[in-house]
Structure formats: C-alpha cells, structure tokens
Amino acid sequence: MNRTWKQSLMTIPGVGVSLLPKLACPFCWPAYAGLLSSVGLGFLISAKYLLPLTAAFLVLAVGVLVFRAHERHGYAPFMLGLFAAAGVLAGKFWWESNPAMYAAVGLLVIASMWNVWPHRVAVPDCAEKQIN
C-alpha cells in the first residue's frame, strides 16, 4: 500500500511539466522567463546557450542507446539515433527547417522505442512438448 502511494506521488512532476505551456506560444515566454529567473537560470533563455544545451541532451539520449547495446538489439538503434540527432541539430540550427527537425525527433523516438522493445524468447522444442 505504501509503495503504491509513493509511485503515484512520483508522477506529479511529469504531469506538471506536461501542463506547462509550449515554447511556441508568445504569451508563454514571460512565464518561462519568470520561472527560470526565479531559480537563477534566466540566462538559459538566450539563443547562444540553446545549441550547446541541445547538443548535450542529444549526446545523453544517444549515449543511452549505446549503453549495453550488445544485450539488446545491437548497434542498429544507436546508429539510427545518431543519424536522428544529427538531423535534429541540422534541422534546427543550420537549415532552420521545422519539418526536418520534427522528422528527426520522430526518428529518435523510433530508435528509443526500438532499443527498449523486448526480445521474443525462443522456447525450445523439448520445453514445448513438456508443457503440452
């Protein structure tokens, strides 16, 4: 009973973040500026920090794909994630193309889902005959 309550409590930050307004909304910028400034992170709103922060988070996301890759689906999801991360950076900062960036983000999500997708466990014939 106590563990269920704690797990439910841990979902509150995720729900809170999902309720935050989007960055594309011009009325939301003052809210984000106020929120970040109140905790001393107002400088992150600046565009000169956006490229390094985006690159750092993409390195983290692709690094998770390569961690223990030989135990999952090999290095194919990592390679797709690497391609997608390059597409996010190129689409956002060099081409300034939202469709290219969103397509690359979609590829990164696909690579992440592919990486965590469980393997089918093959049942040996002798075990199958014992079950029946």
N, C-alpha and C positions, 0 to 999 in steps of 0.2 A: 504494500500500500504506500509506504513512504517513498519507495523508488519511483513509482508511477507519478507521484506528485512532483518529485524533483525533475523528472524528464519533461513533464508538462511545463514546468517553470522555465526550463532551458529554451523552450520555443518562443518565448516572449520577445527576445531581441530580434529574431528573424522576422516575426510578424511586424514588429515596429519598423524595421528597415524597409519592408515591403510597402508599408503605408506612407513612407516618405515621398514627397513629390519628386517628379522626374527632373533631371537636369536640363531638359529641353524647354521647360516652362520658364518664360522670362519673369514671371511673378515669384518663382521659387528661388531665384538667385539670391535675393536678400535674406531669405530664410536660411539657405545653406551658408551664406557668408556669416550670418549671426551665429549659427550653430558652431561652425568651425572656429570662428574668432573667440567664442566663449570658452573653448578648451585650448586656445593658444595655437590653433592650426590654420589661421586665416591666410597664411602665405601659400597654402596648397591650392587656392582658387586660381592663382596665377597660371598662365599658359606655359611659362617656361619650366614649371615643375611637372606638367602633365605628361610629357614624353618620358622622362625617367621613371615616374611612378607607374605609367602603363607598362613600360618595358620590364620593370621589376616584378609586377604582378603576373605578367605573361611568362617570365622566367620561372616564377614559382609554379604556375599552372603546368608548364611543360616539364618542369622538374618532377612533379608528382607523377606525370605519365611515364617517365623513365625509371622511377623508383620501383625496384623489383619487377621490371617488365618481363624478365625471363620466366617468372612464375605465373604470369597472366597470359596475355595474347601476343607476347613477343614485342618487338620494337615497332611494329606497324602503327599502332595508335600514337606512339611517340612521334613518328615521322609525320603523320597527319597533323598532330598538334603543333609540331614545329612549323609546318607549312602554313597552318592556320594562324599562328602567332605572327609570322612574317606578313601574312595578309592583313591582319589587324593593324599592325604598325604602318604598312604601306597605304592601306585604305584610309586610315585616319590622318596620318601626318604628311604623306608625300602626295598621294592622289587626291586627298580631301574628298573621297567618294563614300557616302554613307552606304549605298548598296554593297560595295566591295567589302567595307568593314563589317557590316552585318552578316554577309555571307561567310566571312572568315570566322566570325564569332560562332556562327552556326556550325561550321566545321570543327571548331574547338570543342563545342558541346558534344558533337557526334564522337570525336576522338575520346573524350572523357567517358561517355557512356559505353563506348566500345571497350575501353580499358577496364571498367568495373563489371562488365557483363559476365555472369558466371559461366564456367565451362560445363558442358554436359559430361557427366561421369559415365563412362562406359561400363556396363555391367557384364562381367564375364559369363560365358555360356553355362559354366557349371553352377554359378550362383543363381542364374535364372532358372535352371532346372530344379534346384533345391527349393526355390520359392514356390514354384508351381507344384 
